[in-house]
Amino acid sequence: MRWRLLAASIVLASATAHAQGSDPLDEKQLAETLATITQDPAVKVTDPNARPLATALMTEGVKQLQAEHYDQALANFLEAYSKFPSPKILLNIASTLAEMHRLADAANTYQRYLTDPATGPERIAEVKQILVDLDTKLTLLTVRVQPKGSEVSIDAGPFIAVGTALVTRVRPGIHLVRVRNRLATGEVTVNGFEGEAKDIELSAVATVSQGTDTTPPAEPPPPPPPVAEQVNGWLVDGTRYGTADATSNERHVRATFQGPELRAVVPSLPVETDDPDIVVQPVPVERQISSGVAGMLRVDGKGRGVAGGLGFALAPWDSVELELDALRSNIWGLYAGARLRFLTGWVRPYVGGGIPMFFFEDETDMQNTAVFGLRGALGVELRINGHISLQGDVGFEHFFNVEHKLLDGKRPDANLFVPTLGVIGRL
């Protein structure tokens, strides 16, 4: 079954289309779709910040889903639901869980959608059919308790107070079910099969070690809060989800069963909040220019020839680039320099400067020697695409201590006009 089909008309359509190779996420369409959820007047909230918070959480959740960061997307969707309990958000939670192959959790989320009083009739039939299909792969577990008002835990999950029964879907296999009522406890191991509806009865019984003193306390304990006769479990089996109250809308996902809880993340919030469950991350700055490999031709200003160069262009920032090249004509050389760009779009004018150096054998004393200089240049880089650009500049170079240096009977020029042309291939 393609779980994305149900969510396609809600929020996940944009993200899943991108994951399947279609157009990238449409920010405007996403905002309009989210508005139909978080502005729904049928969902009542007392906190005026709940709707904008839920919108921010859902927006980032879809982007995390688009990047296939399922745990983080789920953390964001769950936090959005706790802030703004719209049943439409449950559909996104359920679809994400199904994508993660956590079918029992997905089925219980679809069940919660069906029983939510705010659920409209539009998708009831579709969700029911999905639930029927899921139930062929899962065990539908009903735990009936004695006495009434006992608490039930499945696979070390939180204890849930129920009137008479807890109903939940679990994966096929062996599960440990516990019950407690004050000091009385009980447990049973259940083995469920695919497509099976398992109905068990579990009693909380006080052990001998807990004593048989029936003397009433000085003050009777307060009566327990009223609970529903039958409770549908939602993300309560095991320790994968953190929750202080299993009957509330709040859940926190863990990356592993015993790992720390993942907090929801957003790059920015439309309102101020000190909620510890939300991490506001700085908006990443999108780089336009990356590092790469540079090739160049240095042209002798007097027309005596050219030198080829090959090296690295390192761009720590978009406006600044460092360059290191090996040079070769009739002698070897190096160039280390930098460029400062004034613009970073398709046309990138810049000023540059650096240190050229050449190595050769001096004809006067037959010793290996080197000359060093300074270079200043004005140029422009043209962006061809995201990986290739062309570069050209007009430079002036001054070399030091060349008065007595001879190469092949010719004295190197102290001052030289050197234009360059180059190609830069970027990552």
DAWO-V420228 format. One record per residue. PHI is phi in radians with two decimals (NA if undefined). Layout:
phi
PHI
PHI
This chain:
phi
NA
-1.63
-1.17
-1.21
-1.05
-1.12
-1.39
-1.04
-1.65
-1.82
-1.98
-1.29
-0.99
-1.11
-1.19
-1.26
-1.08
-1.13
-1.10
-1.63
1.70
-1.53
-1.10
-1.19
-1.01
-1.58
-1.09
-1.16
-1.12
-1.09
-1.08
-1.16
-1.19
-1.12
-1.09
-1.18
-1.58
-1.39
-1.77
-1.12
-1.25
-1.22
-1.67
-1.61
-2.37
-1.64
-1.52
-1.14
-1.50
-1.09
-1.17
-1.12
-1.12
-1.09
-1.09
-1.10
-1.14
-1.18
-1.03
-1.20
-1.06
-1.13
-1.15
-1.14
-1.15
-1.04
-1.48
1.10
-1.62
-1.16
-1.08
-1.21
-1.06
-1.12
-1.04
-1.19
-1.12
-1.15
-1.18
-1.09
-1.18
-1.18
-1.39
-2.44
-1.32
-1.47
-1.10
-1.14
-1.17
-1.04
-1.12
-1.24
-1.11
-1.13
-1.13
-1.14
-1.08
-1.15
-1.08
-1.51
1.14
-1.77
-1.21
-1.13
-1.13
-1.11
-1.11
-1.12
-1.24
-1.09
-1.10
-1.11
-1.07
-1.15
-1.64
-1.28
-1.08
-1.51
-1.24
-1.43
-1.42
-1.05
-2.08
-1.02
-1.09
-1.13
-1.18
-1.05
-1.16
-1.06
-1.15
-1.08
-1.11
-1.14
-1.11
-1.28
-1.90
-2.23
-1.87
-1.59
-1.84
-2.03
-1.90
-1.71
-2.01
-2.35
-1.35
-1.07
1.41
-1.30
-1.95
-2.12
-2.28
-2.07
0.94
1.17
-1.33
-1.16
-1.40
-2.08
-1.33
-2.31
-1.25
-2.25
-2.68
-2.00
-2.08
-2.75
-1.61
-2.34
-1.16
-1.06
2.32
-1.65
-2.37
-1.83
-1.99
-2.05
-2.38
-2.57
-2.58
1.01
-1.47
-1.37
-2.42
-2.97
-2.72
-2.66
-1.69
-2.09
-2.00
-1.86
-2.05
-1.07
1.33
-1.64
-1.79
-1.82
-2.12
-2.21
-1.99
-2.41
-1.95
-1.58
-2.19
-1.33
-1.53
-1.11
-1.15
-1.48
1.55
-2.16
-1.14
-1.79
-1.12
-1.17
-1.18
-1.04
-2.16
-1.12
-1.15
-1.14
-1.15
-1.15
-1.13
-1.14
-2.26
-1.18
-1.05
-2.12
-1.99
-1.60
-1.25
-2.30
0.93
-2.16
-1.58
1.42
-1.89
-1.20
-2.10
-1.52
-2.77
-1.50
-2.40
-1.21
-1.69
-1.58
-1.51
-1.61
-2.49
-2.26
-1.54
-1.94
-1.19
-2.30
-1.11
-1.96
-1.39
-1.23
-1.26
-1.50
-1.60
-1.13
-2.19
-2.52
-1.31
-2.82
-2.22
-1.32
-2.35
-1.43
-2.67
-1.97
-1.10
-1.22
-1.50
-2.11
-1.84
-1.61
-1.71
-1.12
-1.20
-1.16
-1.49
-1.33
-1.34
-1.70
-2.22
-1.95
-1.32
-3.05
-1.94
-2.07
-2.15
-2.53
-2.13
-1.73
-1.79
-1.16
-1.10
-1.70
1.31
-1.54
2.54
-2.32
-2.18
-1.63
-2.40
-2.52
-2.98
-2.07
-1.97
-1.86
-1.97
-1.19
-2.38
-1.07
-1.55
-2.20
-2.40
-1.76
-2.39
-2.40
-2.25
-1.66
-2.00
-2.60
-2.27
-1.50
-2.39
-1.62
-2.73
-2.34
-2.41
-2.15
-2.74
-2.60
-2.18
-2.02
-1.53
-1.64
-2.33
-2.21
-1.56
-1.28
-1.90
-2.24
-1.15
-2.66
-1.98
-2.36
-2.88
3.12
-2.16
-1.52
-2.57
-2.29
-2.13
-2.82
-1.73
-1.26
-1.19
-1.31
-2.23
0.98
-1.92
-1.16
-2.56
-2.56
-2.14
-2.11
-2.57
-2.13
-2.25
-2.22
-2.66
-2.10
-2.74
-2.56
-1.99
-1.94
-1.38
-1.48
-2.68
-1.18
-2.13
-2.29
-2.50
-1.87
-2.41
-2.62
-2.62
-2.05
-2.21
-2.18
-2.16
-2.16
-1.83
-1.71
0.99
-1.89
-1.05
-1.92
-1.62
-2.12
-2.25
0.97
1.40
-2.06
-1.48
-1.08
-1.29
-1.29
-2.16
-2.53
-1.60
-2.33
-1.31
-2.34
-2.22
-2.66
-2.21
-2.10
-1.77
-1.84
-1.23
